[in-house]
Amino acid sequence: MKPLARYAALNGYVDLCRSLGIDPAQLMRGAGLDPASLGLQDRWIPAAAVARLLEQSAAASGHQDFGLRLAESRRFSNLGPLSLVIREEPDVRSALRVLVRYEHMYNEALRLRLSLANGAATIRVGLELGEPAETRQSVELAVSVVHRLLHGFLGPHWRPLAVCFTHRPPEDPATHRCAFESAVTFDHDFSGMVFAATDLNEPNRMSDPLLRPYAQQILEGFEPSKDAAVLDRVRELVELLLPTGRCSIEQVARSSSGWAEGWTPRRVAVVSTLPVVRSTVRVRSSSRA
């Protein structure tokens, strides 16, 4: 299935566009997104559409640092319920492990990998959108968000050893130098950052030991059954497709990407749940009208 991202990925987008003199609503519609739904932070949308929107916005504004600028408005709470758990982890290592393990809870396209070698820790950041798409702005946004999280864990004086990107350098890298306050390398073999491995052992400055048991209770609720996961995905796709008049079983299947022509278990699950979900969504939509 093609990965989804939360509308929270666009937090601060409207204000940034207006500050740069471009029309956010027009750009969102051009990318197939509904500007009226921006307030629904936990609603899921195609991750590829978010990536296209950021690239088009960078081109329209003439600012190659659009993704970095958008990251400046990020708050810890943009991670959703997971932020409550990460914030209460006792040290940086455990906080990053939760961030990596549950990456699908805030962006299904995001791929974070933490590795250790020669006294250095490396966080690799990638995106798998399920289709060809330019990801420069999305990757820079993601790397910058991780950088800001580490600042929150380790304090304002923390600096990474290096920040890396696989894409070519911008015409003016001033924003990158200011954002990361470290050496920034382009045309690298991975995107992400390198920092001292000893930083992983540092206590999480945001953690409150008295709140940790409650955070663990939240974490235990993050593992839904497979049936529940299928139903949630179908519900999100129906909400996306119903207003277009193309909410058929086949269209939901195509939107989920890559299904074989045969009746796979996942497709059977969609067929069995779609009529009920479609009726539920219609009732909710009419009640909001």
N, C-alpha and C positions, 0 to 999 in steps of 0.2 A: 504494500500500500504506500502511496505517496505520503511523505511525512508532513505533519502539520506543525504550526507554531501558534502561540497564544497572541492575541491582539496586544498583550503587554509588551511584545517585542517592539511595538511602535510608540511606546510611551515617550512623550515629548516631541513627537514627529510634527504635529501641527504647528506648535510654537517655533520650532526650528525652521520649518518652511517659510513661515511668515517673516521671520527675521532675515531670511535670505531673499525675500521678494518673489517667492514662487507659490503657486496655488496648490495646497495639499489635497483638497477635495478632487480637483481635476486629475492630479497624478494618481490618486488612489483608485479612481474609477478606471483610469487607463490601465492599471495593473490588475483590474478585476476585483477590487476590494470595495467594501461599503463604508464610506466615511461616517455614516450614522452609527456604526457599530464600534467605533473606537472606544467608547466608554465601557464596552463589555470586555474588560481586560482578560477574563478567563475563557473567552470564546476562542475556538480553534479555527485557523485559516491555513490555506496552503503555504508551506514554508517557501516554495519557489516564488509565489506571488510577492511575498515580503522581500525576497532578494531582488526581484525585478524592480519593485518600487524604490528600493534604496539606490539602485544603479541609475534609474531614470531620474530620481531626485538629484543625485550628484551631478548628472549631466545637465539638467535644467538649471541648476543653481550655479554651475561653473565651479563647484567646490569639490575637489577630489577627497577632501577630508570629511565628507558628509557623515560617514559612519562614526568617526571619532567624535564629531560634534554632537551627534545623537547620544553617544555614550555618556556625555557629561550630565545628562538629565536622569541617568539611571539611579534608582534607589534599590536598596537591598530587597525591599518588598516586591520588586518586579518579578522575582522568582516565584511568587505565589506562596502557597502554604509551605513549600519546601524551605523557604527562607527562615521560618520559625525553627525548623530543625537544625539547619546549618549554623544559625546564629548561636545555638546552645551547645555545639560540639566543643569538647574541652581544649583541643589543640588544632593547629592548622592542618595537620595530616588527616585527622578524622573529618574535618570540615570539607576538605577537598575530595575525600573519598565519597562522601555523601553527594557532593555536587556532581561528581563523575557518574556514580552509580545511578542516580535518578535524573540524569540529563533529559530523558524523554518526558519528564513531567512538565518541563517548561518550553522545550523545543525538540521535536522528534528528529529534526535534521541535524542537530548538533552532535559532534563527536569530540569528546574530551578524553585525552589520555595522559596519565601521569607516570613518569618513569624516573629512575635514579641511576646515575653513573658518575664515577670519579668525583664524588662530593658535590654534585650538582643535581638539582631537580628540574625536570623539563615538563611543561604542560603543552601538549600539542592540541591545536584547535582546528577542526575541519567541519565541513558541511557536506551532507549527502542529500541532495534535493530530489532525487528520483528522476531528474531530467537535466539536460544541458542548460546551464545558466551561469552568468557572471556572478562571482561571489565576493569581489574585492571589498565592497562596503560592508557586507554582512560579516565577513571574517574580521575586518578591523573593528567592527562594533563588538563582536564576541570577545576578541582578545582584550579590548579595552575594558569590557565589563569584568572579565576575570581579574585583570590588573587592579581594578577598583575594589573588588572583593578582597584581594590580598592586602590592599592598603587598609581596609577595615579590620582584617584579622591582625595585622602586624604593626599598625600605627603609621602615621603620616610620614615618618622618616625612612620607611622601607623603600628599597629600590631593587628591581630585578637586575641580574647580571647582563641580560640581553633580551631584546624583543625582536622577533623574526617574522617575516612575511614571505610567502612564495611569489607574490606578484611584484611587478616592477615598481620602482619608487615614483612618488608623485613629483610633479614639477617643483613644488615647494614643500619640503618635509618639515616645515617649522612647527606645524600643529602636532606632528608625531613626536618630535623632540620634546615639546612642551608637555604632551600628555603622559609620556612614559618616563621622562627625565632619566633616560638610560640610552645606551647605544641601540639604534634601530637598524636592522639589516634587512634589505630587500633582495629579491631573487634568491631566497634561501630554499633549502629542501623541505622545510616545514614552516607552518605558521604557528606562533605561540610565544612562549617566553621561557627563559632559563633563570633560575635563582639558586641561592645556596641551599643545599639539602638540609642544613641545620635549621633553616627557617621552618621546616615542617614540624619540628619539635616544640616550637614556640607556642605558648598558651594563646588561645583565642581571646582577644581583648574584649570581645562583645559577649562572651559567655557568662551566664549566671548559673552556678551549680544547682541552685534551688529550683530552677525551671527545667533542668535537664530531664527529669522523669516525665514531665508533661510533654516535652518535645519527643521523647521516645514513644509515647502513646500515639502521637501524630504520625510518626514514622511507621508504626505498625499498621496503620490504615492505608499506607501507600501501595499495598500489594493486592490489587483487585483480582478476582478470578478471571480466567480467560474468557468465559462467557460474558462477564461484565465489561471486559475490555472491548470485545466485539460490539456489544450493544452501544457503548459510549461512542465508538468510532462511527457506527451507522447513524446515530442520532446527530452527530456533528455534520456528517455529509448531507443528511436530509435537510438540516437547517440551511446549509449552503446552497443546495440544489432546488429546494421547493419553490423559492420565489422565481426561479427561471423557467418553471414549467417542465423541467426535464428530469424529474425525480423518479426515474424508473429503476428497477432492479439492475438492468444492464448498465445504466448511467452511473449508479452507485458503484458497481463493479469496476467500470472503467476509471472512475475517480479514485478508486483504491489502488489502481495500477497493477499491471503485470499478472492478472489472473489467467490461468489456463482456460481453454475452451471447455474442459471437462468440469464436472461438479465437484470442486474441491470442498473440503470441510468448511473452509472459511466462507465460500460462496453459499453453501447450504445454510450457514448461520445467518447470513445477510437476508436470504430469501425468507427464512422463518421469522425474522424480526422486523423487516422493513415495513409491512403493512401496519403493525402496531405502532411503531415509532413514528411513521408518517402521520397517522391519526393524532398521536399525542402532540406532535409539533404543530399541526394545524390548530388544535384546540388552544395551545399556548399562544400562538401567533394571533388568533382572533381575540383572545382575552386581553392582549396588550394593545390591540387596535382601538 
